[in-house]
Amino acid sequence: MAEPLKRLTEGARPLRYVINMAIDPDQAAFSASCEIEFVCDEARSTIELHGVGFEFDSIQLLHPNDPPKAGKVKVVAPGVLSVSFNEPFLAGRSHIRFGYRAPFAAGLEGLYRARTGQSWGAFTQFEALGARRVFPCFDEPGFKAVFAITLRIPDDCEAFSNEQEIHRSEYDGTRTIRFAPTEPLSTYVIAFAVGKFDVVTHTAIPAGQIERPAIPLRGIARRGQGKHLATALQWTGSIVQAMEAYFGMAYPFSKLDFLAVPDFAAGGMENAGLIMYEESLILIDEESTFEQYRDVFTTHAHEIAHHWVGNLVSPAWWDELWLNESFATFMEAKISHQLQPEWGYDTDLQENAVEAMDLDLLPSVSRIRREVLTQDEITTAFDAITYNKGAVAMAMLESEMGEAPFQAAVQKLLAENRFGIYSTGKFLSVFGIKARPQGNQRSFIRLINQTGIPERDEPSFIMGGGAAPSYFRAKLKPRQWAQVFAAAPHLGKTEALRAVISLDLALQSRELSLKEYLAGVEAFASHASWKVASHALSRLSFLITEMPDPAGIKRLASDLYGPLFRNLGYAPRESDDDFADWEFINRREDLAEFFAGSDADATIELDLLFFGIRLLEKPDDIFDVDWLPDEMIEAALTAAMKTKRDDIADKLVEVLRDTDTGWQRDQLLDVLAADNSPGAAARMRALFENEDIKGQEIGAYLASRAEYPALRDDLLEFIASTAPSMLARLGGDADIGIISFANAYTSEKQAKRLEAIITPILSTIQGGEPELRLTLERIRLNAHMLEHLEHRA
């Protein structure tokens, strides 16, 4: 059992940090000084704060009414330092000044290095516990302070931080850049980056409905990639203005930069005034698919929303993280639909609830609002329950209150706690939720304080249930399901989504036979909404690969979806570039990937194989063709990879090594995950040993490979032999990727083997204990579902 995380002692709080750092990305370490102005409630001779891995050159305490005092440091708990002085210092304001050195982080948390083309860059990721690895600090979200940051860097580099640059000078091959002091911020949203970049200055964001000065706007990427920032830059102003109008408050910071990081585990990180993204979530080029455009838009909206919910007003402690992430996820869907109404965002909250509901089936799952006592619990708080279940709970509360009263309560919550902190208690008070709430307010309290999925036992929950998102599921008898299936063609999109989501949850909960489930799949496969019609594809693919006799499932999938795919055709459409037919594109991509991976239709797979071989025969860029739609390239390559030919796998590895475009690398790694040719094991080991797979890509690659039953046992043994080296490259929240990849496994034997591999190293995996527990439960849930289906077949 993990030890409780030691909280800092009460009675001292930071007011201001003055940080001076010397950062050269070509070196292995950095040096710095950090002066903290803090206030104590009483005289004392020690003070506790956070710090990890520092070699101190000096420690000095300064008080206006006391002589300077030298200090010494002792580690009193993991990540917690006690700084003591020979004599007590007075109550009130004091300054403590540290001179120190530290290595760059080996993984992707703290201050670490990543290649930016042919050179190195240095980047930060502080959420949740990374800041303490970079400067001594009060590293808890409730401790907000002003930060004044100065960076000394090589004179061929540039540097960026949360605030605007106010001074620079150059001397003897170095460049010193000083940034304006920040507003009061939590440590986890402080950020800086150093390297050789393209910097694209965009037109400043003008005022919209809320009066304010224009906001300086820039996009930053490694050299050669700046041109791919244009689309996100064009979207940013309208997103900011829409957020301001909703929150009734101007953007609360002096500028907005966003930066594409070549190796970044967080996906997107809302650092105040300097949002950082994994490259494929912000860079868009002429070959990007519609789904990439769509993902970039929602991710950008999510991180911008955090500048109000999270940065302006911050959680008192990590058990209040749900307020940040539920609000931001709720807002990303609302604003994305408002600004891009034709892009199908109207049901995003309902669709995204699926990931949370799947998690909510497991016995050890946590609540939305959860008690956080350990570092592991902080790490695993960043899950689909916090983000997606919380966002649906917000939407249900809005539906109960009405949009205008809900919005007014949001505005009041932010205005009353501006640059301060919020808590669940403050939230409930502002929203008028009483100790014994009624209606959907009662549902809201239940959702945030209890695990599990509330149930409805009447078909009317689906039929006539309205368009608002819901976190309930239908638990129906066979005759009731038959009523729903008969009504399927006439159901609205949200109603139909509730049906297909409930149908899949019923399958996992062993409430349906395979025959009953497949009758539901057939009923909804021709629904007008592709999001409804395609919902079963991933489950069908799973059943085809896992059931001992999947011939009947294959026939059904081929009969339902094969004609649709053939009717879409294989030729590019002239309108693809402007996304006029985005649902057409989405259908073709989903179906191509389904047929390439599932073996449901041999004829279609042969067609895809033909295209895959033709792509691999190209002497140049395999992603640049005019005879195959972009959305079918990954599927065609997957079909080729499944021929088990070493030469095909070798060619794709070569392409991967020559490709630095994020979304192309993601597709290539998904394809390589299917490699089962004779040299597959040696090739996979080389990918990791040569670091051809970036740290941010490790978890996704392992999870993709785990989808193929024939590869699972070998993958477990690979994890057993390489886990320590992989953990060194991950760090922080990304660690759990070497456990969660196994969520697709289906046997008790594999569960026990995973447990035997991970248990001896559990203490070295951040978030390892709860993640292992959940993953083992998921494997056993899969196994029990399959046993039930075989028994009732």
N, C-alpha and C positions, 0 to 999 in steps of 0.2 A: 504494500500500500504506500503510495507516494506521501511524503511528509507535507504537512500544511505549509503554504508559502508564508514566510515571515513578512508581516506588514511593518512599515516604519513606525517608530514610536511617535506618539502624539506630542504636541507642544512645540514643534519646529516646522516651518514651512518656507519654501523658496519664494523669492520675489523677482529675482533677476539673475540670469546667467550671462557671463561674458566669456565667450569661447574663442580661443585662437588656436587654429590647427595648421600644421604643416603636412600637406598631403601630396605625395608623388606616387601616382598609380604604378610607376615602374618599380617601386621599391616594395619590400615585404612588410613594412611597418610604417606607422605615422607617429608624430610627436605633437604635443598639445599642452596648452594651459587652460584651465577652467576656473573661473572665479564665480562663486555663488553668493549672492546677497540673500540672506535669509533672516527670519525673525524667530526668536525664541520667547516662550511665555515666562521662563524663569532662568535664573543662572544655572549653569551646568558645566561639566568638564568634558563631556562626550557628546557626539552627535552621530546619528545613524543616517546613512544614505546608501545608494546602490552603486556598485561598480564591479566589473568582472575583467580580469586579465591585464590589469595595469601594472606597470613598473614605475613607481613614483620616484621623482627626483627631488621634490620638495612639497611640503604641506605647511601652510601658514594661516593662522587665524588673525583677522584684523577687526578691531572694534574701536569706534571713535573715542571711547573713554577708557581704553585699556591699552597697554603695550602689546605689540605683536607676540604671538605665541606659536611655537613650532608644534606640529602634531605628528602622531604616528597612527598607523592603520592596522586594524585586526579584522579578519573575516569572521563574522559571528553567525552567518547562515549563508547558504548558497546565494550569491549575488548581493549580499548585504555586508557593508563595511561599517565598522565602528571607528570613528576618528576621535582619538583622545588627546587631551592636553594636560600638562603638568598642573595647571591651575584652572579653576573655573573661570568662565567668561560670563559677562553680564547679560542679563535679559535684554530684549529689544533687538535692534538690527545689528548684524555682524556680517563679515565677509570671510569666506574660506577660499583660499587660493591653492590650486593643485598644479604642479608641473609633472608631466608623466609621459610615458611612451607605451605603445601597444601594437601588436601585429594586426594586419588586416584579417578579417574573419575568413575562415576556410569555406564556410557555407554561404548562405544567402540571407543572413540576418546580421544586423549591426552595420559596420562599414566594411565593405568587401570590394573585391576587384572583379571586373568582367571585361572580356575582350570587346573592343569597339572596332571591328575590322582588323587592321594590322597592329593596333596599339591597345593599351590598357586604359580602362576608365575606372573610377572609384564611385560607388553608389551606396546609399543608405537604405535600410529597411528597419524601422524601429518598432513597428507594431508586431508583437505586443511588448516584448521585453528586450528589444535590441539596443535602446539608447544607453543602457548601463554598460554596454560593451565598448562605448565610444567616448563617453565623458562621465565623470562622477555626477550623480543627479538623484533627485527624488523621483524615481521612475514608477510612479503610480498615476493613473489618469486624473485623479482628483486634485493633484498638485499642479496648478497652472501658474506659469511665470512668464516673464518677458525674456527673450533670447536675443543677444547681440553677438553675431557670428562674424568672424574674420578668418579667411582662408588664405594660406600662402601655398602657392602651387607653381609648377614649372611654367615658364613664360610662353610655352607653345600650347598650353591648355587653357580652358575656360572653366569657370565655376558658377554654380547656381545654388540658391538656398530659398528659404521661405519668403524673404523680403527682397526689395529692390536693392541693387548695388548703389552705394552712395559714395564710394571712393575706391580708386585703384592706384597702385604704384608698381614700378618695376625696378629691380636691382639685382645685378649679378646672376642672371639666368632665372630669376624667380619673379612671380607676379603676386602681389598681395591685393586681395579684394575684400572690402568691408561692406557688410550689408546693414541696412537699417534695422533697428530693433523691432521685434515682432509685437503683435498684440499678445496678451496672456494666453499661453498655449500649454497643452499637455506635452510631455516629452515624446509620446509615440507619434505625433504628427510633425515633429521637427525633421528636416531633411536637407541634404546637400549632395551635390554630384560634381565630380572633377573629371575632365577628359577633353578629347578632341571631338567637337560636335559641329553639326550644322545647326544654326540658330535661325529660325524663320520668324521674323517680326510681322505680326498681323495688324490690321487696323484695330485700334483700341475699341473696346466694347462700349457703345454709347448707352446712355440711360434709356430705359424703357418706361414702364409705368411708375417706377420708383426713381425719384430724383437723386442723382449722385454724379461725381466726376466720371469721366471715361476711364475704363479699366485697361491698363496695358496688358497685351496678350501676346504670348510667344509659344511656339512649338520647338522642341529640341530633340535631336536624334543624332546617332552616330553619323560620321561623315558619309555622304552619298545617299542618305535616307531622308534628308529634309524635305525633298519634293513629295514624299508620301504623307506628309503631315497636313497637306492643304485641305483635305475634306474635313478632318476633325476640327481644324481651325475655323472653317466656314460655319460649322454647326455650333461652335462654342457660344457665340454671342446670344443666339436665340434661346439656348438652354439656360444660360445665366439669367436672362431677362424673364423667362417663364418661371424660374425658381424664385426670383425676387418678387414677382407678382403674387405667387402663391404664399410665400412666407411673409409678405407684407414688410419686407426689410431688404435694404440694399446688400449686395455682395459685401461681406464684412472685412475684406482684406484689400491691400493696396494694389495688387497685381495678380495675374494668373498666368503661370507657365505650366506646360505639361511636357513630360520627358519620356521618350521611349527607351527602355533599358534592355540591353541585349540578353541579360540573364536575370530574371526577376520572378521570384516564387509567388508573390502576392497577387499576380494578375493585374490589379489596379490598387493604388494606395493613395488615399486622400490627403497627403501632406498639405498643410495649409499654404496655398499660393504656389505650390510646386507638386502637382500630381505626377506620380510615376506610374508607368504602365509597362507590362510585358509587351514586346513590340507588336505581336499579332493582334493586340487589342486596341491599337491606336493608329498603326500605319496602314494605309490603304493605297493600293496601286491599281493599274489598269486591268490586272488579272484577278483582282479580289472578287469573290462571289457575293451574291446578295446577302447571304447569312453573315458574312464578315462585316459588311456595311451595318447590318442590323445589330450585331453584337457590339461593334464599336460604339454605335449611338447609345445603346442602353448602358454600357459600361461607363461611358463618359458622363451620362446623365447621373448615374449612381454616385460617381466620385465628386462631381460638382455639388450634388445635394448634400454631401457630407460637410461642405463648408459651413452649412448652418447646423445640421444635426450631426454633431460629433466634434467639429472644430470650434465653432462659435460656442455651442453648449456641449459639454463633455460629460461622459458617465462618471459618477462618483467612484466607482470601482468596476471591475470586469463583470460582475454579476448584472450590471446594467447595460452591458454591450448591446443587448437586444434593442434598446431605444435607438442607438445609432443605426444598426443594420436593418432593423424592420422598417424604420422611417425611410432610409435611403432606398431600399428595395421597393417600397410602396411608391415613393416619389419617382423612381426611374420609370416605372410602368406608366404612371399618370402623365408625366411630362413627355415621355416618348410617344404615347398615343396622341397627346394634344398636338405635338409638332409634326408627327409623321402618321397621320390617321390611316393612310393606305398600307401601312407596313405590318398590320396584324398584331399590334401590341395590346389590343383591347382585352385579350384573354390571357395575357402573360402571367398575371398573378395566379390564376387558376391552373394554368399549365405547370408553372414552376412549383406549385404546391406538391406535385407528384414526388419530387425528390425528398421533401420533408416527410410526406406520408409513408414512403417506403422506410425511412429511418424510424418513424414513429411506431412501426410494427415490432421493433426490437425491445426486449425487456429492459435493457440498460440505458435507453435513450434518456436524455435530459429534457427538462422543461425549457420553454422560451426564456423565462426569467429564472435563472438558476443560481444557486449558491456556488461561488467560486472560492475554493480554499487552497488549491494546489496549482503549480505551473501547468501540469497536464490538463487541468480543467480550463485554464485560460485558452490553451491551444485548441481544445476540442469545442470551445464555445463558438468558434467561427464555423458553424455548420449550417445545414439547410433548415434546421429548426429555428435558429436565431434569425436567419435571413428570410426564408420563404414562408414558414409557418407564421412568423411574426408579422410579415407583410400582409398575409391574408387576414390575420386577426385585425390588423389596422383597417383593412378594407371593409370587414364586417362591421367594425365599430362605426366607420364612416357611414355605412348604409343605414345603421340604426339611428344615428344622430342626425343625419342629413349632411350634405356636402358643406354648406355654409357654416353651420355651427362647428363641425369638425375642424374646418380650416381656421375658424376664429380661435379655437382652443390651441391649435398648433402655434399660431402667431403669438398667443398669450404666453405659452410655455417658453418660447424662444426669447420674447421681449423681457420677461421677468428674470431670466437667467443668463442674460447676455454676457459672454466671456466668463461664465461661471460653469456650474455643474448641474446636472439633473439626475433624478432618481425615479424609480417606479412610483414611490409615494407622491412626489410632485406631479408626475404625469396623471395619476388617478385623481388627484385633487383638482387640477386644472380642467380635466375633462369631465368633472362632475360625476365620477363613478363612485357610488356609495359602497359601504361595507357589505350591503346586501343588494346588489344590483338586480335589475329586472331585464327581461328581453335579451337582445343580443349583447347588452353590457354584461349580463350574466355569462353568456357564451365567451365573451372576451376574457373575463377573469378566469374562467375555466381553462381557456386555451393557454394563457401565459403561465398559469400556475400548476397545470397538470400535464402529464404525458398521455399519449394515446390519441386516437382519432374518434371524435364523437360520431355516433351513428344515427341514422334515420331509417325507420323500417317501413316506410310507405313510398310507393312509386311517385307520389305527388312531390316528393323532395326533388326528383329529377324533372318530371313532367309538370311544367308550370312553375318551376323553382326560380325563374327570373334570371337576370343577367349578372347579378352581383356575385363576386367570388365567394366561395364557401370552403371551410375546412372540414365540413361534415362529409361522411360517406354513406352511401345507401347500402344497407344490409338487408337483402330481400330474399324471399322464398322463390323457388323456381317458377311458380306461376306468375309471381310479380315481375320477375325478370322477363318473362315472355311478353307481358304487357309493354314493358319498356322497349323490348326489341321490336315489337310491332309498330311502335310509335317513332322509331329511330329516324326515319327520313324527315319527319316533321318537327323534330326538336331543334330549338335554337342552338347556337354554337356553345354557349356556356352550359346550357342544360345537357347537351350531348357530351361535353367534356366531363361533367360530373358523372355521367353514366359510364363512360369508358374507364375513367379513373377508378370508380367504385368497382367495376367489373374486374379490373386487374388486382385490386386489393383483396377482393373476394377469392380470387384464384390463389394468391399468396397465403391467405388465411385458411385455405383448405375448406372453403364453403361451397365450392363448385366442382363438378367433374370436368374433365377435359372436354367432353362433348358439349356441356352447358356453356363453358367458356367460349368454345369455338363458334357456337351459335350466336353469341354476342358479337364476336369479331365479324362474322358474316353480316350481321344486321347493320353494323356501323361502317363497314368498309366502303360503302358508296355514299356516305354522308357528304353534303355539299362542302363542308369545311374540311380541308386537308388535315388540319391539326387534329380533328376528330378521327378521320378515316385512317390516318397513319399511326395513331397512338399504339396500336397493337404490334407494329412491325418489330420493335425491339424484343417484345415478349415472344413473338413467333420465332424469331431468330434463336432466342435462348432455348425454346422448346425443341426446335429442330436439332440443335447441337446436343441437347441433353437427354431427350427421350430415347429409349432403346429401339423403338420402332416408329420413326417420325414420318413414314411414307404418307399417312393420311394428312398430317399437318402440312407437308410439302405440297400435296395436291391442292389442298384448300388455298394455301398462300398463292400458288401458281394460278389457280382459277380466279381468285379475287383480284390479284394485283398484276398478274402477267399481262393481260390485255390492256390494262391502263398504261403500263410502262411502254408497251409496244406502240400504243396510239400516240404517246408523247413524242416518239421518234428519237433518233440519235443525232440529228443535225442541229447545229447552233441556230438560234433564232436571232434575227436582226434586232429585235426589241430588247434583248437581254441587257444591253449596256445601260438602258435607262430604267430597268426594273419595272417596266410597265406590266410585265407578266411574272411578278415575283413568286406568286403561288405556283405557277407552272414550273418555274425553275426549282422551287423547293420540292415539289412532287418528284421531279426527275432525279434530283440529287438523293432524296431519301430512298426512292425505289432502287436506284442504281446501287447504292451502298448495301441495301438489304439483299438484293439478289447476288451481289458479289460475295457477300459474307456468309450467306445462309445455305447455299446449295438447294434452294427451293425450286429452281427452274434451270435445268441443264442447258436448254437452248439459249436462254438469255445470258447465262454465264459464259457460254462459248462466244457469243457476240462481244461481251465485255472483254474476254480474253484476246480476241482479235485486235480490239482497239489498244489494249494494254501492250501487246507485243509491238504493235505499230509505233506506239509512243516510245518504247525503249529502243527502237531502231533509229530514232532521231539522233543526229550527231550533235545537236545543240540543245536548247532549253526545252525540256519535255512539257513544261507548263505553258508554252507559247505555241498553240496550234489553232488553225482556223477550221478544222474539219471535225472537231469533237468539242461539245460544250464544256466549259470550265468545270461545271458542277459534276461531270462524270469522270474526270481524270483520276481521282482517288480510287473510285470503284474499278475502273479499268486496270489500274496498276495492281489493285488487290487481287483481281482475278488472275493476273499474270503471276503474281507472287505465289498463289496457291498451287501452281504447277510443280512446286518443290525443286526448282532449278537453281543451282548455285550461281550460274552466270547472271540470272536476272537479279538475284539478291545482291551480288557483287556490284552490278551496275547501279542499283538504287543506293547502295552505300556510297559509291563515288559521287552520285548526284547530291546526296545529303551533305557530304564533306565540302562540296562546292557551292552549297546554297546557304545563304544567311538571311533569307526572308522568312519571318516567323511562321506565317500560315502555310507556306510550302514545306517547311521543316515538320510542322505538325502533321501534315498529310503524309509525308514520306515515312515518318516514324510510325504512323498508324498502319501503313502498308507493310513496313518491315516487321511490325509486331506479328504478322501472319507467317513469317519465315519458318518453314519446317523442312527446309532442304538439308542435305547431309552435313553441310558446313555451318548450320545455323548456330549451334552452341558456341563454336569458336568465333563466329562473326559477332554474336551478341557480346561476348566477353571483350572483344577488341573495341567495340563501340564505346564501352564504358571505360576501359583502360586507357584508350587514346583520347578520352573526353570528347568524342564526336557527339555524344548526347550531353546537352547542357543540363545544369542542375535543375532548372525549372521544368525540363522535359522528362525527368526520370519517372516521376509518379504516373504521368499519363501514359508513357510507353509501357510500363509494367502492367497497368490496368488494361491496356489494349491487348497485350499479349495473353493476359489471363483469360480473355474471352474465348480462347481456343482450347477446348478440353485436352487435346493431345499434347499441348505444350505445358500444361500446368505443373506436372510433377517435376519436370526439368527446371521450370522457372523457380520453384521452391528451393531446389538445390543451388541454383544460381544465387538466390538471395542469401542462402546460408553461407556461401563462400565470399560474398562481396558486400554484405550489409555494412560492416565498419567503414569501408571506403566510400560507399554511397552516402552514409550519414555525414561523413566529413564534407561532402559537397552540397548537402541539403541545408541543414541547420534550421532552427526555429520551427514554424508551423509546417514547413515542407517535410519534416521528418516522417510524419505519419504515412507518407506515400509508400513506404516500404512495408506497410501493413495493409492499408486499405485497398491495395491493388487486388487482394484476394477476395473481394466482395462477390465476385462471379463464381467462386468455387462452390462445389456441390456435394462434397463427401465428408463424412466424419473423419476418415483417415487423413484427408488433406488438412482438415481443421486441426487435428492433433499434431501433424507435422509442422504446420505454421506456428502453432503454440510452442513447440519444442525449439524451433529456430529463434523465435523472437524473445522468449522469456529470459534467456541468459543476458541479453543486451537491452532489456526493457528500460533499465534506468538511464540509458544513454539516448533514448528516443523521446524527444519532447512531445508530450501528448500520447505516449505509447500505451500506458495502462488502459485508459478508457477506450482508445481506438482498437486495441487488440480485443477487448471484451466485445465491442460492437461488431467487429469483423467476424469473430467466431460465431456470434449469434446470427449474423447474416448468412454465413455458410450453412449453418444448421437449419435455418428457415428455408433456404433453397432446397436442402436435402429432404426435409420433411414434405415440402410441397411436391417434389418429384415422386416421392414414395406414395403420397396420396393419389396423385394422378395415375400412376402405374396401377395402383390397387383398384381404382375406380374406372380404369379404361374400358 
